[in-house]
Each structure stands twice: as C-alpha cells, then as structure tokens.
C-alpha cells in the first residue's frame, strides 16, 4: 500500500514539475531523489 502511495505522489510531482518547463532529465532525477527521501521518511 505504501508503495502505491509513494508512486502516485512521485507521478504527481513529475507532472507538476514538467508543467514549469523543467527539462525531462532534471524531472527524472528530482523524482528519483523524492522517492528515496519518502522511503527514508517512512522508516
């Protein structure tokens, strides 16, 4: 269940950042870092 929530939040973060014209590689890296950060916060 937690994985689904983290994935959904990560997807919304990706879509939110792409609306501001950030390049795709930057969005990808930010979303990966956000996923790792959420995993550590959950612990």
Buried (B, 14 or more C-beta within 10 A) or exposed (E): EEEEEBEEBBEEBBEEBEEEEBEEEEBEEBBEEBBEEBEEEEE
